[in-house]
């Protein structure tokens, strides 16, 4: 059994609880995003919830949509929250190429976090804030380009909601950087798409990494259209992110190589080899629901 899976099994069998460990380890959950591709990691966290495995973890780290999925897990509503992925009315309101004609961003994170998570499919923000498993949504500092753990900026429901918007603030598509704690942030995927680096830097001895790409689905170079549009946006709104954006493909490949090397303290769970491609702005309800179910199956197969 992989050391990470063994630690989870041992903690589950012992009834070990966060804040009262006796094994000397720090276990983190790191959740990859990818906008609509996050449907895979959403199904994975739903399975962790069903299996009752959240208490085995000490911290949850998430990048972009992975942070949203982590929040649903932490508040104990992962199964209910995942329905928004395949609700056509929700997806049309959240992701819509026609939004700019109405003065709204293509990806409307404000509507998602405040209207969907606040009223229509409520996320239990107080439970996240009070929970014993700490929440670490990541984002990219717009002025320095550094990957930043937003946990120190989260004090209440308002700042938690702003953190969820910051981690998912895709350049151009989601509007201007989000202000939080006197700083400005963009999508976490620019600096740390796979949030295990910060988890390890903060003392994690073991990390379960929930992936949204198949093993044969490698990162792709930046599309030509983005090479033209994104630098112009960044020079105007987030000059510090230019270098991280230019090196993103190389860093993605380095992460893949590192994880493929099977480091003993990191375990990746990926979609099955036959899982379909899911585009970052995909809105097809049937495909998104299928991806959620495949992500769930991947975790259930592992545990």
One Martini backbone bead per residue (centre of mass of N, CA, C, O) as a GRO file, in nm:
protein
  303
    1UNK     BB    1   0.098   0.035   0.020
    2UNK     BB    2   0.076   0.350   0.015
    3UNK     BB    3   0.174   0.575   0.249
    4UNK     BB    4  -0.077   0.757   0.225
    5UNK     BB    5  -0.295   0.537   0.237
    6UNK     BB    6  -0.199   0.423   0.509
    7UNK     BB    7  -0.244   0.676   0.681
    8UNK     BB    8  -0.545   0.697   0.628
    9UNK     BB    9  -0.621   0.415   0.734
   10UNK     BB   10  -0.504   0.446   1.019
   11UNK     BB   11  -0.673   0.693   1.103
   12UNK     BB   12  -0.946   0.567   1.062
   13UNK     BB   13  -0.910   0.322   1.257
   14UNK     BB   14  -0.829   0.523   1.512
   15UNK     BB   15  -0.992   0.799   1.508
   16UNK     BB   16  -0.841   1.032   1.406
   17UNK     BB   17  -0.790   1.383   1.488
   18UNK     BB   18  -0.770   1.699   1.442
   19UNK     BB   19  -0.539   1.812   1.697
   20UNK     BB   20  -0.508   1.473   1.795
   21UNK     BB   21  -0.235   1.355   1.732
   22UNK     BB   22   0.012   1.054   1.737
   23UNK     BB   23   0.203   1.025   1.453
   24UNK     BB   24   0.364   1.300   1.347
   25UNK     BB   25   0.182   1.393   1.112
   26UNK     BB   26   0.115   1.575   0.794
   27UNK     BB   27  -0.191   1.591   0.616
   28UNK     BB   28  -0.257   1.668   0.277
   29UNK     BB   29  -0.484   1.829   0.054
   30UNK     BB   30  -0.450   1.849  -0.308
   31UNK     BB   31  -0.628   2.062  -0.549
   32UNK     BB   32  -0.704   2.067  -0.864
   33UNK     BB   33  -0.803   2.244  -1.135
   34UNK     BB   34  -0.949   2.393  -1.449
   35UNK     BB   35  -1.223   2.466  -1.413
   36UNK     BB   36  -1.424   2.245  -1.563
   37UNK     BB   37  -1.210   2.021  -1.491
   38UNK     BB   38  -1.304   2.023  -1.181
   39UNK     BB   39  -1.507   1.787  -1.190
   40UNK     BB   40  -1.316   1.565  -1.106
   41UNK     BB   41  -1.244   1.678  -0.817
   42UNK     BB   42  -1.538   1.686  -0.722
   43UNK     BB   43  -1.584   1.378  -0.720
   44UNK     BB   44  -1.355   1.318  -0.521
   45UNK     BB   45  -1.464   1.475  -0.272
   46UNK     BB   46  -1.728   1.323  -0.257
   47UNK     BB   47  -1.595   1.051  -0.183
   48UNK     BB   48  -1.454   1.141   0.075
   49UNK     BB   49  -1.719   1.207   0.217
   50UNK     BB   50  -1.852   0.926   0.200
   51UNK     BB   51  -1.596   0.788   0.358
   52UNK     BB   52  -1.503   0.978   0.599
   53UNK     BB   53  -1.192   1.129   0.543
   54UNK     BB   54  -1.145   1.419   0.647
   55UNK     BB   55  -1.019   1.363   0.944
   56UNK     BB   56  -0.733   1.268   0.820
   57UNK     BB   57  -0.688   1.565   0.779
   58UNK     BB   58  -0.516   1.888   0.829
   59UNK     BB   59  -0.530   1.996   0.520
   60UNK     BB   60  -0.649   2.226   0.256
   61UNK     BB   61  -0.553   2.255  -0.085
   62UNK     BB   62  -0.627   2.510  -0.347
   63UNK     BB   63  -0.679   2.551  -0.704
   64UNK     BB   64  -0.924   2.717  -0.785
   65UNK     BB   65  -1.153   2.483  -0.833
   66UNK     BB   66  -1.016   2.323  -0.603
   67UNK     BB   67  -1.102   2.520  -0.378
   68UNK     BB   68  -1.403   2.487  -0.407
   69UNK     BB   69  -1.407   2.182  -0.348
   70UNK     BB   70  -1.277   2.205  -0.068
   71UNK     BB   71  -1.505   2.373   0.060
   72UNK     BB   72  -1.726   2.160   0.033
   73UNK     BB   73  -1.588   1.950   0.208
   74UNK     BB   74  -1.552   2.125   0.474
   75UNK     BB   75  -1.884   2.170   0.494
   76UNK     BB   76  -2.037   1.888   0.416
   77UNK     BB   77  -2.144   1.957   0.080
   78UNK     BB   78  -2.040   1.806  -0.177
   79UNK     BB   79  -2.284   1.663  -0.302
   80UNK     BB   80  -2.460   1.919  -0.335
   81UNK     BB   81  -2.251   2.112  -0.483
   82UNK     BB   82  -2.208   1.941  -0.756
   83UNK     BB   83  -2.474   2.018  -0.914
   84UNK     BB   84  -2.374   2.288  -1.044
   85UNK     BB   85  -2.210   2.163  -1.282
   86UNK     BB   86  -2.498   2.039  -1.433
   87UNK     BB   87  -2.643   2.311  -1.426
   88UNK     BB   88  -2.743   2.501  -1.686
   89UNK     BB   89  -2.821   2.766  -1.543
   90UNK     BB   90  -2.559   2.807  -1.389
   91UNK     BB   91  -2.351   2.789  -1.625
   92UNK     BB   92  -2.469   3.027  -1.789
   93UNK     BB   93  -2.410   3.238  -1.555
   94UNK     BB   94  -2.097   3.177  -1.520
   95UNK     BB   95  -2.059   3.073  -1.831
   96UNK     BB   96  -2.034   3.339  -2.087
   97UNK     BB   97  -1.952   3.485  -2.393
   98UNK     BB   98  -2.193   3.720  -2.361
   99UNK     BB   99  -2.138   3.894  -2.108
  100UNK     BB  100  -1.986   4.153  -2.222
  101UNK     BB  101  -2.256   4.274  -2.344
  102UNK     BB  102  -2.343   4.318  -2.013
  103UNK     BB  103  -2.079   4.384  -1.834
  104UNK     BB  104  -1.955   4.093  -1.802
  105UNK     BB  105  -1.783   3.831  -1.737
  106UNK     BB  106  -1.740   3.527  -1.858
  107UNK     BB  107  -1.647   3.467  -1.556
  108UNK     BB  108  -1.878   3.474  -1.281
  109UNK     BB  109  -1.772   3.478  -0.957
  110UNK     BB  110  -1.978   3.652  -0.811
  111UNK     BB  111  -2.226   3.478  -0.870
  112UNK     BB  112  -2.120   3.214  -0.759
  113UNK     BB  113  -2.049   3.301  -0.457
  114UNK     BB  114  -2.311   3.482  -0.383
  115UNK     BB  115  -2.556   3.331  -0.519
  116UNK     BB  116  -2.503   3.030  -0.516
  117UNK     BB  117  -2.341   2.997  -0.236
  118UNK     BB  118  -2.541   3.194  -0.074
  119UNK     BB  119  -2.850   3.079  -0.186
  120UNK     BB  120  -2.912   2.839  -0.392
  121UNK     BB  121  -2.630   2.669  -0.297
  122UNK     BB  122  -2.534   2.652   0.002
  123UNK     BB  123  -2.255   2.744   0.175
  124UNK     BB  124  -2.082   2.665   0.479
  125UNK     BB  125  -1.890   2.903   0.598
  126UNK     BB  126  -1.872   2.861   0.910
  127UNK     BB  127  -1.759   2.567   0.891
  128UNK     BB  128  -1.492   2.643   0.762
  129UNK     BB  129  -1.391   2.843   0.982
  130UNK     BB  130  -1.435   2.619   1.233
  131UNK     BB  131  -1.268   2.402   1.136
  132UNK     BB  132  -0.997   2.174   1.197
  133UNK     BB  133  -0.953   2.191   0.896
  134UNK     BB  134  -0.752   2.362   0.704
  135UNK     BB  135  -0.770   2.645   0.478
  136UNK     BB  136  -0.587   2.678   0.138
  137UNK     BB  137  -0.619   2.908  -0.070
  138UNK     BB  138  -0.491   2.996  -0.376
  139UNK     BB  139  -0.282   3.258  -0.529
  140UNK     BB  140  -0.185   3.529  -0.747
  141UNK     BB  141   0.023   3.778  -0.735
  142UNK     BB  142  -0.004   4.065  -0.930
  143UNK     BB  143   0.292   4.203  -0.843
  144UNK     BB  144   0.490   3.924  -0.806
  145UNK     BB  145   0.379   3.614  -0.887
  146UNK     BB  146   0.311   3.473  -0.630
  147UNK     BB  147   0.237   3.221  -0.441
  148UNK     BB  148  -0.065   3.234  -0.228
  149UNK     BB  149  -0.177   3.206   0.089
  150UNK     BB  150  -0.508   3.300   0.205
  151UNK     BB  151  -0.555   3.229   0.507
  152UNK     BB  152  -0.455   3.501   0.656
  153UNK     BB  153  -0.714   3.668   0.517
  154UNK     BB  154  -0.917   3.486   0.673
  155UNK     BB  155  -1.195   3.595   0.904
  156UNK     BB  156  -1.462   3.569   0.726
  157UNK     BB  157  -1.708   3.547   0.499
  158UNK     BB  158  -1.610   3.775   0.316
  159UNK     BB  159  -1.309   3.680   0.286
  160UNK     BB  160  -1.375   3.401   0.182
  161UNK     BB  161  -1.519   3.490  -0.077
  162UNK     BB  162  -1.276   3.647  -0.191
  163UNK     BB  163  -1.087   3.403  -0.206
  164UNK     BB  164  -1.260   3.242  -0.411
  165UNK     BB  165  -1.227   3.460  -0.630
  166UNK     BB  166  -0.918   3.478  -0.647
  167UNK     BB  167  -0.849   3.173  -0.723
  168UNK     BB  168  -1.062   3.227  -0.998
  169UNK     BB  169  -0.903   3.471  -1.150
  170UNK     BB  170  -0.909   3.485  -1.468
  171UNK     BB  171  -0.762   3.615  -1.713
  172UNK     BB  172  -1.004   3.829  -1.857
  173UNK     BB  173  -1.255   3.633  -1.792
  174UNK     BB  174  -1.279   3.754  -1.465
  175UNK     BB  175  -1.123   4.011  -1.472
  176UNK     BB  176  -1.004   4.176  -1.228
  177UNK     BB  177  -0.838   4.183  -0.965
  178UNK     BB  178  -0.845   4.079  -0.634
  179UNK     BB  179  -0.909   4.229  -0.329
  180UNK     BB  180  -0.682   4.137  -0.047
  181UNK     BB  181  -0.518   4.259   0.214
  182UNK     BB  182  -0.387   4.489   0.017
  183UNK     BB  183  -0.412   4.301  -0.233
  184UNK     BB  184  -0.360   4.130  -0.554
  185UNK     BB  185  -0.551   3.873  -0.739
  186UNK     BB  186  -0.513   3.564  -0.909
  187UNK     BB  187  -0.510   3.280  -1.036
  188UNK     BB  188  -0.345   3.001  -0.918
  189UNK     BB  189  -0.254   2.864  -1.199
  190UNK     BB  190  -0.011   3.059  -1.260
  191UNK     BB  191   0.178   2.952  -1.003
  192UNK     BB  192  -0.013   2.682  -0.870
  193UNK     BB  193  -0.186   2.426  -0.992
  194UNK     BB  194  -0.024   2.239  -0.786
  195UNK     BB  195  -0.064   2.257  -0.425
  196UNK     BB  196   0.200   2.098  -0.297
  197UNK     BB  197   0.424   2.302  -0.241
  198UNK     BB  198   0.294   2.454  -0.003
  199UNK     BB  199   0.241   2.213   0.174
  200UNK     BB  200   0.540   2.134   0.211
  201UNK     BB  201   0.645   2.415   0.312
  202UNK     BB  202   0.422   2.380   0.570
  203UNK     BB  203   0.483   2.056   0.671
  204UNK     BB  204   0.413   1.831   0.498
  205UNK     BB  205   0.451   1.470   0.488
  206UNK     BB  206   0.171   1.432   0.334
  207UNK     BB  207   0.010   1.388  -0.002
  208UNK     BB  208  -0.301   1.432  -0.157
  209UNK     BB  209  -0.358   1.429  -0.512
  210UNK     BB  210  -0.598   1.591  -0.708
  211UNK     BB  211  -0.668   1.524  -1.037
  212UNK     BB  212  -0.767   1.653  -1.388
  213UNK     BB  213  -0.567   1.454  -1.530
  214UNK     BB  214  -0.459   1.228  -1.708
  215UNK     BB  215  -0.173   1.048  -1.758
  216UNK     BB  216  -0.194   1.115  -2.091
  217UNK     BB  217  -0.255   1.428  -2.007
  218UNK     BB  218  -0.080   1.677  -2.111
  219UNK     BB  219   0.044   1.960  -2.117
  220UNK     BB  220   0.001   2.263  -2.298
  221UNK     BB  221   0.072   2.495  -2.483
  222UNK     BB  222   0.013   2.806  -2.553
  223UNK     BB  223  -0.206   2.954  -2.720
  224UNK     BB  224  -0.190   3.192  -2.956
  225UNK     BB  225  -0.416   3.381  -2.852
  226UNK     BB  226  -0.291   3.410  -2.564
  227UNK     BB  227  -0.011   3.525  -2.647
  228UNK     BB  228  -0.152   3.801  -2.729
  229UNK     BB  229  -0.358   3.879  -2.485
  230UNK     BB  230  -0.236   3.832  -2.197
  231UNK     BB  231   0.007   4.030  -2.184
  232UNK     BB  232  -0.164   4.286  -2.207
  233UNK     BB  233  -0.321   4.244  -1.949
  234UNK     BB  234  -0.080   4.217  -1.750
  235UNK     BB  235   0.057   4.491  -1.798
  236UNK     BB  236  -0.196   4.645  -1.683
  237UNK     BB  237  -0.289   4.452  -1.411
  238UNK     BB  238  -0.020   4.219  -1.383
  239UNK     BB  239   0.310   4.240  -1.411
  240UNK     BB  240   0.410   4.005  -1.210
  241UNK     BB  241   0.285   3.761  -1.409
  242UNK     BB  242   0.452   3.730  -1.665
  243UNK     BB  243   0.666   3.518  -1.587
  244UNK     BB  244   0.483   3.286  -1.486
  245UNK     BB  245   0.331   3.261  -1.755
  246UNK     BB  246   0.583   3.192  -1.939
  247UNK     BB  247   0.659   2.929  -1.734
  248UNK     BB  248   0.417   2.731  -1.705
  249UNK     BB  249   0.476   2.491  -1.892
  250UNK     BB  250   0.745   2.405  -1.762
  251UNK     BB  251   0.625   2.360  -1.476
  252UNK     BB  252   0.421   2.146  -1.552
  253UNK     BB  253   0.630   1.939  -1.651
  254UNK     BB  254   0.784   1.920  -1.382
  255UNK     BB  255   0.550   1.814  -1.212
  256UNK     BB  256   0.498   1.559  -1.372
  257UNK     BB  257   0.780   1.435  -1.331
  258UNK     BB  258   0.775   1.426  -1.025
  259UNK     BB  259   0.513   1.252  -0.991
  260UNK     BB  260   0.610   1.015  -1.177
  261UNK     BB  261   0.847   0.940  -0.960
  262UNK     BB  262   0.713   0.854  -0.694
  263UNK     BB  263   0.680   0.997  -0.433
  264UNK     BB  264   0.630   0.867  -0.117
  265UNK     BB  265   0.454   1.141  -0.002
  266UNK     BB  266   0.290   1.119  -0.284
  267UNK     BB  267  -0.055   1.097  -0.402
  268UNK     BB  268  -0.219   1.026  -0.701
  269UNK     BB  269  -0.540   1.114  -0.842
  270UNK     BB  270  -0.697   1.006  -1.141
  271UNK     BB  271  -0.839   0.980  -1.411
  272UNK     BB  272  -0.928   0.768  -1.622
  273UNK     BB  273  -0.807   0.671  -1.929
  274UNK     BB  274  -1.120   0.703  -2.057
  275UNK     BB  275  -1.148   0.986  -2.002
  276UNK     BB  276  -1.261   1.275  -2.095
  277UNK     BB  277  -1.234   1.567  -2.224
  278UNK     BB  278  -1.217   1.893  -2.047
  279UNK     BB  279  -1.283   2.197  -2.084
  280UNK     BB  280  -1.249   2.501  -1.922
  281UNK     BB  281  -1.552   2.596  -2.071
  282UNK     BB  282  -1.742   2.380  -2.010
  283UNK     BB  283  -2.128   2.312  -2.037
  284UNK     BB  284  -2.200   2.020  -2.063
  285UNK     BB  285  -2.395   1.836  -1.860
  286UNK     BB  286  -2.323   1.540  -1.933
  287UNK     BB  287  -2.013   1.566  -1.919
  288UNK     BB  288  -1.990   1.682  -1.630
  289UNK     BB  289  -2.132   1.450  -1.483
  290UNK     BB  290  -1.940   1.230  -1.579
  291UNK     BB  291  -1.685   1.350  -1.447
  292UNK     BB  292  -1.780   1.335  -1.158
  293UNK     BB  293  -1.818   1.023  -1.155
  294UNK     BB  294  -1.521   0.955  -1.228
  295UNK     BB  295  -1.391   1.088  -0.985
  296UNK     BB  296  -1.534   0.917  -0.775
  297UNK     BB  297  -1.429   0.639  -0.878
  298UNK     BB  298  -1.124   0.691  -0.829
  299UNK     BB  299  -1.144   0.694  -0.517
  300UNK     BB  300  -1.296   0.429  -0.465
  301UNK     BB  301  -1.066   0.256  -0.589
  302UNK     BB  302  -0.839   0.344  -0.386
  303UNK     BB  303  -1.038   0.292  -0.105
   0.00000   0.00000   0.00000
